[in-house]
Amino acid sequence: MTKCLVIWDHNEKPEKLLEKARDLALPVKADIHLVAFISTSQRGDADLAAQVAASCSEILGADITVTQEIVETDDIAGWVTDTCIAGGYDLVIKTGHRSEKLFYTPTDWSLIRQLPCALLLASDHKWKSRANVLATVDAGSSDEKQLKINSAVLQGASQWAQYHSTELHVAYSIPIAKPLTELDIVHPSEVMNKKGERAKADLADCLQKNNISHDISHVSAGDPATEIPRIANSIKADLVVMGSVGRTGIKGLLLGNTAEKVLKNLRTDVLIIKPAE
């Protein structure tokens, strides 16, 4: 990571977000571009510019190269996506806002679907000194794109764990459609009895192929949208790393993807990684 774009949120206190941006940028000597948005009806805001500058100086300090910008737009996701493509950014950091209705897609969801780079959706929780990280993979898939996502997730999570001197947890949930478990048609314990050993072997093989060692593995069965948050909660994870293929258009509007479904049940920081094209 060499270039990071941080989105200033008017409705949230910026301290924790900027601290996380600083902690991610310092080890790899990444540059930070801090952007605050105003709508086209607001026009310029001198007070906002001064506030952004003061927070940069106080929290980010002099050891990180920081640039600042106030942008007037009504399409934050579109501006961020175009800027990341043109500027070659490696990571976007913003405060997470996780709510979605059928015909309303908030900025977070649009960024997940459109961004060409990684996205960190930050919670209001402060990172512990030895923060736990949980990587999620689909170890049972042989799809080429999914294999690339698995590799990108494991590499990103492993690097994060290394920087924070903590152990890497890796989770794989044997998928069971939520209605099947809710109606007691399929029981997770039965699926684990039938497929658990194979799933553990698939996960071990996935880790070996990606040169990941000294990890703590978690294999379960159920709807990933509930299983991943359950595992994250059980290990008190500070960060969950997931992959996303992204979807646009009507297909994206109606279906979303696993990352978006998991987000609805997570209350921790989430790093969403896209595979390299």
Secondary structure as UniProt FT lines:
FT   STRAND          3..8
FT   TURN            10..11
FT   HELIX           15..28
FT   STRAND          31..38
FT   TURN            40..42
FT   HELIX           46..55
FT   HELIX           56..60
FT   STRAND          66..72
FT   HELIX           76..87
FT   STRAND          91..95
FT   TURN            102..103
FT   HELIX           107..114
FT   STRAND          118..122
FT   TURN            129..130
FT   STRAND          133..136
FT   TURN            139..140
FT   HELIX           144..163
FT   TURN            164..165
FT   STRAND          168..175
FT   HELIX           178..182
FT   TURN            183..184
FT   HELIX           188..209
FT   TURN            210..211
FT   STRAND          216..222
FT   HELIX           224..234
FT   TURN            235..236
FT   STRAND          239..243
FT   HELIX           249..255
FT   HELIX           258..263
FT   TURN            264..265
FT   STRAND          269..273
//
